[in-house]
Amino acid sequence: MANTVEILKQNLAGVQSCIRRACKVARRSPDDIQLVAVTKYAQWEWVEALATLHTVFGESRPQQLADRQPLLPDAEWHLIGQLQRNKTRSTLQHADTIHSVDSVKLLKRLSQQADELNHSARVLLQVNISGEESKSGFCPRELLEIWPEIAADTDPGIRIAGLMTMAPLGESAESARPTFSGLRQLQQQLNDCNVRPKLTELSMGMSRDYEVAIEEGATLIRIGRSLFHGLSETDT
Ligand SMILES: *Cc1c(COP(=O)(O)O)cnc(C)c1O
């Protein structure tokens, strides 16, 4: 455990220093960037150790989120991966933020259940900026069209706070830039619609490209590998 904490401390410091560097380039404050530690591949011992240093975690699978959140209830837990219809209820019970709302149907279901369960959550609309068929998410044009309607129809318990995207797997971090700037432009267009709520959050950037994402306006970055590298079975 002690060794694990030491490694995590170094990794976290490394990530924080890259965040500061990117913020300097973009003339932004590091306080405006929320680091979501993605724990989907992490052993539980590592998550526990990281919890002594950091309090915001992201899980990709709703079931693992439901299993882990009760073990660290004081942390802030986010769902970042695909949400199946039969997992919405459990996710509302375990997540503060859901990054992956990728359809009107899903948004409506969350909205209805938030009302029934008297639960609230912050949600982000996942957008498929790159247009790859393999990626889920709203198509930007479609979202612009339906935004006034879905903004008005959503239960107040579901706070639509912003947008999320995933960049295509490119050769370099730089190749993700058009996707990230595309998400920021879409945010501006949606906010120009003069509809409430205003979208303030942009969830974009993973280990390989978060510095570029910060330069392009990310407010939430989702980091897994860079936080957990150097740990293996033998370290626990
Ligand atoms: C796994 C995952 C991440 C983190 O990726 P790393 O390369 O480990 O930093 C971020 N976002 C989503 C949606 C993921 O599934």
Ligand as a Chemical Component Dictionary entry (heavy atoms), coordinates in Angstrom:
data_LIG
# 
_chem_comp.id                   LIG 
_chem_comp.type                 NON-POLYMER 
_chem_comp.pdbx_formal_charge   0 
_chem_comp.three_letter_code    LIG 
# 
loop_
_chem_comp_atom.comp_id 
_chem_comp_atom.atom_id 
_chem_comp_atom.alt_atom_id 
_chem_comp_atom.type_symbol 
_chem_comp_atom.charge 
_chem_comp_atom.model_Cartn_x 
_chem_comp_atom.model_Cartn_y 
_chem_comp_atom.model_Cartn_z 
_chem_comp_atom.pdbx_ordinal 
LIG C1 C1 C 0 -11.003 4.714 -20.469 1  
LIG C2 C2 C 0 -11.587 6.017 -20.727 2  
LIG C3 C3 C 0 -10.876 7.191 -20.452 3  
LIG C4 C4 C 0 -9.458  7.193 -19.898 4  
LIG O1 O1 O 0 -8.544  6.776 -20.847 5  
LIG P1 P1 P 0 -6.977  6.739 -20.505 6  
LIG O2 O2 O 0 -6.360  6.562 -21.832 7  
LIG O3 O3 O 0 -6.790  5.567 -19.613 8  
LIG O4 O4 O 0 -6.620  8.020 -19.865 9  
LIG C5 C5 C 0 -11.517 8.390 -20.684 10 
LIG N1 N1 N 0 -12.769 8.449 -21.167 11 
LIG C6 C6 C 0 -13.481 7.357 -21.452 12 
LIG C7 C7 C 0 -14.864 7.489 -21.977 13 
LIG C8 C8 C 0 -12.919 6.097 -21.248 14 
LIG O5 O5 O 0 -13.633 4.995 -21.526 15 
# 
loop_
_chem_comp_bond.comp_id 
_chem_comp_bond.atom_id_1 
_chem_comp_bond.atom_id_2 
_chem_comp_bond.value_order 
_chem_comp_bond.pdbx_ordinal 
LIG C1 C2 SING 1  
LIG C2 C3 SING 2  
LIG C2 C8 DOUB 3  
LIG C3 C4 SING 4  
LIG C3 C5 DOUB 5  
LIG C4 O1 SING 6  
LIG O1 P1 SING 7  
LIG P1 O2 DOUB 8  
LIG P1 O3 SING 9  
LIG P1 O4 SING 10 
LIG C5 N1 SING 11 
LIG N1 C6 DOUB 12 
LIG C6 C7 SING 13 
LIG C6 C8 SING 14 
LIG C8 O5 SING 15 
# 
